[in-house]
Amino acid sequence: MPKLYSARQIIRALQRLGFEVVSQKGSHIKLRKRVNGQVFSPIVPNHREIVMGTLQSILRQAGITKEELDENI
């Protein structure tokens, strides 16, 4: 079974990669990073365990790979 991450771990790793928390609505935390005119805005649900499909969606929204995330956790 693949390792599951918590929202806290994912948000901390994204902040190390330059993302900033911009808002929270309910249990969803929105981060943002601007790179060369592009804006990446991943939304992370504030849960204890993030399932793999949701993690893949977060990585796609952030424009990073799982390896980059793992290096910063």
Contacts in CASP RR format, 6 or more apart in sequence:
PFRMAT RR
TARGET T0000
AUTHOR 0000-0000-0000
METHOD contacts of the structure
MODEL  1
MPKLYSARQIIRALQRLGFEVVSQKGSHIKLRKRVNGQVFSPIVPNHREI
VMGTLQSILRQAGITKEELDENI
2 52 0 8 1.000
4 49 0 8 1.000
4 50 0 8 1.000
4 51 0 8 1.000
4 52 0 8 1.000
5 49 0 8 1.000
5 50 0 8 1.000
5 55 0 8 1.000
5 69 0 8 1.000
5 73 0 8 1.000
6 47 0 8 1.000
6 48 0 8 1.000
6 49 0 8 1.000
6 50 0 8 1.000
7 29 0 8 1.000
7 44 0 8 1.000
7 45 0 8 1.000
7 46 0 8 1.000
7 47 0 8 1.000
7 48 0 8 1.000
7 50 0 8 1.000
9 73 0 8 1.000
10 44 0 8 1.000
10 50 0 8 1.000
10 55 0 8 1.000
10 58 0 8 1.000
10 69 0 8 1.000
10 73 0 8 1.000
11 21 0 8 1.000
11 29 0 8 1.000
11 31 0 8 1.000
11 44 0 8 1.000
12 72 0 8 1.000
12 73 0 8 1.000
13 69 0 8 1.000
13 72 0 8 1.000
13 73 0 8 1.000
14 31 0 8 1.000
14 42 0 8 1.000
14 44 0 8 1.000
14 62 0 8 1.000
14 69 0 8 1.000
14 72 0 8 1.000
15 21 0 8 1.000
15 31 0 8 1.000
16 72 0 8 1.000
17 33 0 8 1.000
17 62 0 8 1.000
17 64 0 8 1.000
17 68 0 8 1.000
17 72 0 8 1.000
18 33 0 8 1.000
19 31 0 8 1.000
19 32 0 8 1.000
19 33 0 8 1.000
19 40 0 8 1.000
19 42 0 8 1.000
19 62 0 8 1.000
20 31 0 8 1.000
20 32 0 8 1.000
20 33 0 8 1.000
21 29 0 8 1.000
21 30 0 8 1.000
21 31 0 8 1.000
22 30 0 8 1.000
22 31 0 8 1.000
22 32 0 8 1.000
22 41 0 8 1.000
23 29 0 8 1.000
23 30 0 8 1.000
24 30 0 8 1.000
24 46 0 8 1.000
26 46 0 8 1.000
27 45 0 8 1.000
27 46 0 8 1.000
27 47 0 8 1.000
28 43 0 8 1.000
28 44 0 8 1.000
28 45 0 8 1.000
28 46 0 8 1.000
29 43 0 8 1.000
29 44 0 8 1.000
29 45 0 8 1.000
29 46 0 8 1.000
30 41 0 8 1.000
30 42 0 8 1.000
30 43 0 8 1.000
31 41 0 8 1.000
31 42 0 8 1.000
31 43 0 8 1.000
31 44 0 8 1.000
31 62 0 8 1.000
32 39 0 8 1.000
32 40 0 8 1.000
32 41 0 8 1.000
33 39 0 8 1.000
33 40 0 8 1.000
33 62 0 8 1.000
34 40 0 8 1.000
40 61 0 8 1.000
40 62 0 8 1.000
40 63 0 8 1.000
41 61 0 8 1.000
42 58 0 8 1.000
42 59 0 8 1.000
42 61 0 8 1.000
42 62 0 8 1.000
43 58 0 8 1.000
43 61 0 8 1.000
44 50 0 8 1.000
44 58 0 8 1.000
45 54 0 8 1.000
50 58 0 8 1.000
55 66 0 8 1.000
59 65 0 8 1.000
59 66 0 8 1.000
59 69 0 8 1.000
END
